[in-house]
Amino acid sequence: MSSQLEKSIEDVSWLLRVSSSAVDRDGYLGLPPIAADKSILCLIWEQIAILYTGSLEDRSDAAASLVSLAQDNDRYRKLIIEEGGVGPLLKLVNEGKLEGEENAARAIGLLGRDPESVEHLIHAGTCSVFSKILKE
C-alpha cells in the first residue's frame, strides 16, 4: 500500500508540474476553472499523503505548502479539512521537529477561520493537542 501511495504521489506531482506552467490573473494554473479546481485538489491530496507517509522533513514541507494554500482563500481551507488534512497536521504538531510543529500549528490556525471549521477542528481533537503543548 505504501508503494502504491508513493507512486500516486509521483504521478500527481508530475501532473501538477506539467499543468502548472503559468498562473493567470484569477489564480488558475493556466487551465479552465474546473481543471484548476482539480489541480488544487490534487495538490492538496499530495500534501496530505506526504503528511501521512513522508519523513519528518517532508511532512514539515507539506505542512508549509498547506499553510500557503490556506492563506489563499476559504475554498482551499475547506478542501484541506474535507480531504482529511487535520488529523495528520495534529500528528505532526505532536511528533515533529520544531519547524514542522510550527508549520502544522500555523496551518491548523489558518483552517479555523469560520465557525463550521472551528467545530470540525474541535471534534478532531485540536483542543487537547494544543492544551498538551501549553502544559509543556
trRosetta pair geometry for C-beta under 8 A, 3 or more apart (Angstrom, degrees):
i j d omega theta_ij theta_ji phi_ij phi_ji
1 4 5.7 -55 -151 36 34 111
1 5 6.4 36 151 -20 66 104
2 5 5.6 -52 -150 35 33 113
2 6 6.4 37 151 -21 65 104
2 53 6.3 153 -142 -137 88 126
3 6 5.7 -51 -150 33 32 114
3 7 6.5 31 152 -16 64 105
4 7 5.7 -53 -149 37 34 111
4 8 6.3 36 152 -20 65 105
5 8 5.6 -55 -149 36 32 113
5 9 6.4 36 152 -22 65 103
5 49 5.8 -176 -174 -164 105 117
5 52 7.6 -93 -172 90 153 120
5 53 5.6 157 118 -47 140 162
6 9 5.7 -52 -150 33 31 113
6 10 6.5 31 151 -17 63 104
6 53 7.1 -136 -69 138 76 150
7 10 5.6 -52 -150 37 34 112
7 11 6.3 36 151 -20 66 105
8 11 5.5 -52 -146 36 33 113
8 12 6.3 29 156 -15 67 106
8 49 7.0 -137 95 -136 111 165
9 12 6.0 -56 -146 40 29 107
9 13 6.2 33 153 -22 64 108
9 46 5.7 112 -139 -141 76 83
9 49 5.3 -157 -83 107 106 139
9 50 6.7 109 -132 -64 138 82
9 53 7.8 -133 -40 65 146 135
10 13 5.6 -53 -145 35 29 114
10 14 6.4 30 156 -19 63 105
11 14 5.8 -55 -151 35 29 110
11 15 6.4 29 152 -19 64 107
12 15 5.5 -53 -146 37 34 114
12 16 6.3 34 155 -19 66 105
12 42 4.9 -168 -154 179 109 104
12 43 7.7 176 160 -79 114 36
12 45 6.5 -126 -134 87 164 109
12 46 4.7 -161 109 -77 135 111
13 16 5.9 -57 -149 37 29 109
13 17 6.4 29 153 -19 64 105
13 46 6.3 125 -66 -140 73 144
14 17 5.7 -55 -149 35 32 110
14 18 6.3 27 156 -17 66 109
15 18 5.9 -59 -148 38 28 109
15 19 6.0 4 163 -1 66 117
15 39 7.9 -153 131 -120 99 80
15 42 6.4 -70 91 162 128 160
16 19 6.2 -68 -136 48 26 97
16 20 5.5 6 174 -9 67 125
16 39 6.3 121 -116 -160 78 92
16 42 6.2 -166 -67 107 102 120
16 43 5.8 102 -111 -80 142 89
16 46 7.2 -65 -22 -17 145 158
17 20 6.6 -66 -126 40 17 99
18 21 7.8 -29 170 -42 30 96
19 29 6.0 62 131 125 87 125
19 30 7.2 -174 169 71 61 103
19 31 6.1 10 179 -55 107 131
19 35 7.5 -132 -169 157 135 114
19 39 5.7 -143 108 -105 134 127
20 23 7.5 9 -168 -64 84 82
20 29 4.3 -54 -115 -163 76 124
20 30 6.8 146 -141 26 31 109
20 39 6.6 143 -71 -174 99 141
21 29 7.9 102 31 172 46 82
21 30 5.5 -19 59 12 79 166
22 29 7.5 129 77 -174 41 47
22 30 4.2 92 62 -72 80 122
23 27 6.2 -14 -175 -145 109 34
23 28 6.9 157 -152 76 63 33
23 29 5.9 -32 -98 -105 71 47
23 30 6.8 -78 -77 -34 26 78
24 27 7.3 -48 72 19 66 18
24 28 5.2 -4 39 57 106 87
24 30 6.4 136 -32 -82 92 46
26 33 7.8 -46 116 -90 143 96
27 36 7.8 117 110 175 70 144
27 72 7.2 133 -159 -167 147 123
28 31 5.9 -125 164 58 107 65
28 32 7.5 -58 176 159 151 9
28 33 6.1 -92 -97 -94 142 54
28 36 3.8 -81 -144 -89 93 158
29 36 5.2 155 24 -123 82 88
29 39 5.0 -91 37 102 144 163
29 40 7.9 174 -14 -52 122 77
31 35 3.7 -106 159 96 127 119
31 36 4.7 167 74 -60 102 74
31 39 6.3 133 33 -21 149 136
32 35 5.0 82 57 15 76 105
32 36 6.9 -142 95 -11 33 91
33 36 5.4 -55 -141 35 31 113
33 37 6.4 36 159 -22 65 100
34 37 5.8 -49 -154 30 32 113
34 38 6.8 32 148 -16 62 103
35 38 5.5 -52 -153 36 38 113
35 39 6.4 42 147 -23 67 102
36 39 5.4 -49 -148 33 36 115
36 40 6.5 36 153 -18 66 101
37 40 5.8 -53 -149 36 32 109
37 41 6.3 34 151 -19 64 107
38 41 5.5 -53 -147 38 33 114
38 42 6.3 36 152 -21 65 104
39 42 5.7 -52 -149 35 31 111
39 43 6.4 33 151 -20 64 104
40 43 5.5 -53 -149 35 33 113
40 44 6.4 34 152 -18 66 103
40 69 7.4 137 -160 -141 98 122
40 76 6.5 -99 178 -103 130 95
40 79 7.0 84 129 78 107 171
41 44 5.7 -52 -149 36 32 111
41 45 6.4 34 151 -19 64 104
41 79 6.3 -120 -104 -163 73 138
41 83 7.4 162 -154 -75 79 146
42 45 5.6 -52 -147 37 33 113
42 46 6.3 38 152 -24 65 104
43 46 5.6 -50 -148 32 31 114
43 47 6.6 27 155 -15 64 105
43 65 7.6 -132 168 161 101 125
43 69 7.1 167 115 -86 120 140
44 47 5.9 -57 -149 38 31 107
44 48 6.3 28 155 -16 66 108
44 66 7.4 81 -130 -109 74 89
44 69 6.6 172 -87 158 89 170
44 76 7.3 -174 -76 -156 126 79
44 79 5.4 -125 -65 129 175 115
44 80 5.8 -133 -147 -88 121 66
44 83 5.5 105 131 52 121 159
44 85 7.1 -79 -176 -60 98 131
45 48 5.8 -59 -146 40 30 108
45 49 6.1 33 155 -22 66 107
45 83 6.3 -108 -83 -177 69 142
46 49 5.8 -55 -149 35 28 112
46 50 6.5 28 153 -18 63 105
47 50 5.7 -52 -150 35 33 112
47 51 6.6 40 149 -23 63 101
47 62 4.3 151 -160 -162 77 91
47 63 7.9 148 178 -61 111 26
47 65 4.9 -144 -109 87 134 125
47 66 5.3 163 141 -57 147 92
47 69 7.7 -157 13 2 162 142
47 85 7.5 18 102 -117 102 118
48 51 5.4 -48 -151 30 36 117
48 52 6.8 33 151 -16 64 103
48 62 7.5 168 -58 172 19 129
48 66 7.9 86 -65 -81 69 129
48 80 7.6 169 -67 -147 113 69
48 83 5.9 -148 -24 124 162 108
48 84 6.0 98 -170 85 145 86
48 85 4.9 -103 -98 -92 110 79
48 88 6.3 136 -157 37 70 142
49 52 5.8 -58 -155 37 34 110
49 53 6.1 -15 164 18 70 114
50 53 6.5 -79 -131 57 27 80
50 54 4.1 20 -173 -28 75 132
50 58 5.3 -121 -175 150 110 105
50 59 6.3 -178 138 -94 84 51
50 61 7.5 -61 143 79 147 91
50 62 3.9 180 90 -76 122 143
51 54 6.9 -10 -66 27 15 107
51 59 5.3 90 -123 -139 51 88
51 62 5.0 -144 -57 107 77 142
51 63 6.8 96 -98 -61 109 79
51 85 7.1 96 27 -143 161 71
51 88 3.5 106 134 136 120 139
51 89 6.6 -37 -151 -61 149 56
51 91 7.6 122 165 61 99 112
51 92 6.4 -81 -151 -40 97 127
52 88 5.3 -87 -66 -98 66 141
54 57 7.8 -106 150 72 110 56
54 58 3.1 -117 176 98 131 125
54 59 4.8 173 80 -54 108 71
54 61 8.0 -96 146 49 159 98
54 62 6.3 149 26 -17 152 133
55 58 4.7 93 48 10 74 103
55 59 6.8 -137 92 -6 36 89
56 59 5.6 -55 -144 38 30 113
56 60 6.4 35 153 -23 63 103
56 95 7.9 -117 -109 124 109 85
56 96 5.7 149 -155 -136 99 71
56 97 5.6 89 155 -7 133 98
56 100 5.8 -96 179 -40 84 160
57 60 5.7 -51 -151 32 31 114
57 61 6.6 30 151 -16 63 104
57 97 8.0 8 -76 24 61 130
57 100 7.7 -115 -101 -65 27 118
58 61 5.6 -54 -150 37 34 112
58 62 6.3 37 150 -21 66 105
59 62 5.5 -50 -146 35 33 114
59 63 6.4 36 153 -20 64 102
59 88 7.6 -130 -147 165 111 108
59 92 5.3 -169 151 -106 123 124
59 96 6.4 -136 101 -104 123 116
59 100 5.8 43 98 -142 95 129
60 63 5.8 -52 -150 34 31 111
60 64 6.5 33 150 -19 63 104
60 92 7.3 163 -80 -167 56 130
60 96 6.2 134 -76 -163 92 131
60 97 6.9 -35 -67 53 138 95
60 99 5.2 50 -159 109 142 96
60 100 3.4 -94 -88 -90 97 83
60 103 5.4 116 -163 28 68 144
60 104 7.9 -82 -117 -33 56 91
61 64 5.5 -52 -150 35 34 114
61 65 6.5 38 150 -21 65 102
62 65 5.5 -50 -151 33 34 114
62 66 6.6 34 150 -17 64 102
63 66 5.6 -52 -150 37 35 111
63 67 6.6 44 147 -25 64 99
63 89 6.2 122 -117 -122 105 86
63 92 5.8 -151 -62 107 139 163
63 96 8.0 -30 -7 -92 153 168
63 100 6.3 109 26 -156 143 66
63 103 3.7 114 106 123 115 111
63 104 4.4 -67 -138 -72 149 64
63 106 7.7 109 153 55 104 92
63 107 5.3 -123 -168 -15 82 140
64 67 5.4 -45 -152 27 36 117
64 68 6.8 39 149 -19 63 99
64 103 4.6 -63 -63 -138 70 133
65 68 5.6 -50 -155 32 36 113
65 69 6.5 31 149 -14 66 105
66 69 5.5 -53 -145 41 37 110
66 70 5.9 38 155 -22 69 108
66 80 5.8 105 -155 -127 110 138
66 85 6.2 158 -135 -167 147 142
66 89 7.2 -108 87 -87 159 122
66 107 4.6 37 104 -129 111 136
67 70 5.8 -57 -142 39 27 110
67 71 6.4 31 156 -24 62 105
67 103 6.0 -109 -28 -161 132 78
67 106 5.0 19 -113 110 128 114
67 107 4.8 -100 -72 -77 73 80
67 110 6.4 129 -138 5 63 148
68 71 6.0 -55 -153 29 28 112
68 72 7.1 38 149 -34 59 101
69 72 5.7 -48 -162 13 38 119
69 76 4.5 -145 163 173 91 137
69 77 8.0 168 123 -64 83 51
69 80 6.8 140 101 -60 124 123
70 76 6.0 -148 -92 111 36 107
70 77 4.9 77 -140 -92 80 83
70 80 6.2 -36 -80 0 99 156
70 107 5.8 138 1 -145 151 69
70 110 3.8 106 133 117 130 135
70 111 6.0 -70 -136 -65 137 66
71 110 6.2 -71 -68 -138 61 147
72 76 5.2 53 65 15 109 150
73 76 5.4 99 63 8 74 100
73 77 7.4 -135 106 -3 42 90
74 77 5.5 -58 -152 36 37 113
74 78 6.3 34 154 -18 71 105
74 113 7.2 -120 -110 84 85 129
74 114 7.1 51 -141 -27 115 133
75 78 5.8 -57 -150 37 31 109
75 79 6.3 32 152 -20 66 106
76 79 5.6 -52 -146 36 33 113
76 80 6.4 38 154 -23 65 101
77 80 5.9 -52 -152 30 31 112
77 81 6.7 25 152 -12 63 106
77 110 6.4 -133 -109 136 115 88
77 111 5.3 165 -162 -123 97 57
77 113 6.4 -23 176 29 171 116
77 117 6.6 -15 143 -108 114 155
78 81 5.8 -58 -152 40 34 109
78 82 5.9 30 154 -17 70 112
78 117 7.0 -110 -95 -81 67 113
79 82 5.6 -56 -136 43 31 109
79 83 5.8 17 166 -10 67 115
80 83 6.4 -64 -139 44 20 101
80 85 4.1 -47 178 31 80 153
80 86 7.7 108 135 -48 87 68
80 107 7.5 -131 169 179 155 109
80 111 6.1 -111 88 -104 125 115
81 85 6.4 -74 -77 46 27 98
81 86 5.9 35 -127 -39 68 111
81 111 5.8 133 -63 -164 104 121
81 117 5.8 -138 -60 -131 162 92
81 120 5.5 74 -172 110 130 154
81 121 7.8 -77 -120 -60 120 78
84 87 6.2 -29 -178 24 79 112
84 88 7.5 61 139 -1 85 102
85 88 6.6 -70 -157 48 44 98
85 89 5.9 42 154 -23 77 115
85 107 7.6 -101 150 153 122 131
85 111 7.7 -169 92 -92 117 146
86 89 5.7 -65 -150 39 29 112
86 90 6.3 28 157 -20 68 107
86 108 7.0 87 -136 -114 77 92
86 111 6.9 -173 -91 130 94 168
86 120 6.9 -164 -41 136 161 102
86 121 6.3 -155 -136 -109 138 66
86 124 4.5 -29 129 -167 137 170
86 126 7.2 -73 -171 -63 115 107
87 90 5.9 -58 -150 34 27 109
87 91 6.5 28 153 -19 64 106
87 124 6.3 -126 -70 -163 67 115
88 91 5.2 -48 -144 35 39 117
88 92 6.4 43 154 -21 66 100
89 92 5.7 -53 -152 35 33 111
89 93 6.6 40 148 -24 64 100
89 104 4.5 163 -167 -157 75 94
89 107 5.4 -121 -135 88 139 126
89 108 5.4 163 133 -61 134 96
90 93 5.5 -46 -151 28 36 116
90 94 6.7 33 152 -16 64 105
90 104 7.4 174 -67 166 18 125
90 108 7.1 87 -73 -88 71 139
90 124 6.6 -174 -30 139 147 109
90 125 6.3 88 -166 86 164 100
90 126 6.4 -122 -96 -96 121 63
90 129 5.0 -141 -158 -58 102 167
91 94 5.8 -60 -156 38 33 111
91 95 6.3 -23 166 23 69 110
92 95 6.7 -82 -130 57 27 74
92 96 4.3 30 -176 -39 73 128
92 100 5.3 -114 -180 158 108 106
92 101 6.8 -169 139 -92 77 45
92 103 7.6 -48 134 78 138 93
92 104 4.0 174 91 -72 114 151
93 96 6.8 -13 -79 21 12 111
93 101 5.3 84 -139 -143 49 75
93 104 4.6 -140 -59 105 76 129
93 105 5.5 102 -112 -64 112 81
93 108 7.1 -14 -55 -11 138 144
93 129 5.7 78 92 162 134 129
93 130 7.8 -39 159 -76 151 67
93 133 7.0 -67 162 -61 109 137
94 129 6.2 -92 -62 -143 99 107
94 132 7.8 18 -110 90 93 140
96 99 7.7 -102 148 73 116 54
96 100 3.0 -122 177 100 136 123
96 101 4.7 -179 75 -52 107 68
96 104 6.3 146 11 -4 151 134
97 100 5.1 86 51 16 67 107
97 101 7.0 -130 98 -9 28 93
98 101 5.7 -56 -145 35 28 112
98 102 6.3 26 158 -18 64 107
99 102 5.8 -56 -148 37 30 111
99 103 6.3 29 155 -18 65 106
100 103 5.7 -53 -144 37 31 110
100 104 6.2 28 158 -16 66 108
101 104 5.9 -59 -147 40 27 108
101 105 6.1 25 156 -18 65 110
102 105 5.8 -56 -142 39 29 110
102 106 6.1 31 157 -21 64 107
103 106 5.7 -55 -147 36 28 112
103 107 6.4 30 154 -20 63 105
104 107 5.7 -53 -149 35 31 112
104 108 6.4 30 153 -17 65 105
105 108 5.7 -53 -146 37 32 111
105 109 6.3 37 152 -22 64 106
105 130 7.8 112 -129 -102 104 100
106 109 5.6 -53 -150 35 30 115
106 110 6.5 28 154 -17 64 105
107 110 5.9 -58 -151 37 31 109
107 111 6.4 34 151 -25 65 106
108 111 5.6 -53 -150 30 33 115
108 112 6.8 24 157 -16 64 107
108 121 6.7 117 -169 -136 94 126
108 126 6.2 162 -173 -131 132 124
109 112 6.3 -67 -156 34 30 105
110 113 6.7 -15 -178 -36 46 113
111 117 5.6 -153 155 176 74 128
111 121 6.4 139 105 -74 113 123
112 117 5.4 -168 -117 116 40 106
112 118 4.8 75 -155 -90 95 74
112 121 5.1 -37 -87 -5 108 159
112 126 7.8 174 -66 135 134 171
113 117 6.4 22 43 58 55 145
114 117 4.9 84 58 12 79 106
114 118 7.0 -147 92 -9 36 90
115 118 5.6 -55 -144 35 32 114
115 119 6.4 37 156 -23 65 103
116 119 5.7 -51 -154 31 31 115
116 120 6.7 30 149 -16 63 103
117 120 5.5 -52 -152 36 37 112
117 121 6.3 38 150 -20 68 104
118 121 5.6 -53 -147 37 33 113
118 122 6.4 37 153 -22 65 103
119 122 5.8 -52 -150 32 30 112
119 123 6.6 24 154 -13 63 107
120 123 5.8 -59 -149 40 32 108
120 124 6.2 31 153 -22 66 109
121 124 5.6 -56 -145 35 31 113
121 126 4.3 -7 168 -3 90 149
122 126 6.3 -71 -86 43 31 102
122 127 5.9 26 -133 -22 71 115
125 128 5.2 -47 -170 39 81 111
125 129 6.0 82 132 -23 88 100
126 129 5.8 -62 -150 38 33 110
126 130 6.1 20 160 -10 70 111
127 130 6.2 -63 -145 43 27 102
127 131 6.0 25 159 -19 66 110
128 131 5.8 -53 -139 38 30 109
128 132 6.3 36 157 -23 62 105
129 132 5.9 -56 -154 32 28 113
129 133 6.7 28 149 -18 62 105
130 133 5.4 -49 -149 34 39 114
130 134 6.4 41 152 -21 67 102
131 134 5.5 -50 -147 36 36 113
131 135 6.5 41 151 -24 64 100
132 135 5.8 -51 -152 30 32 113
132 136 6.7 28 151 -17 63 104
133 136 5.8 -58 -153 36 34 109
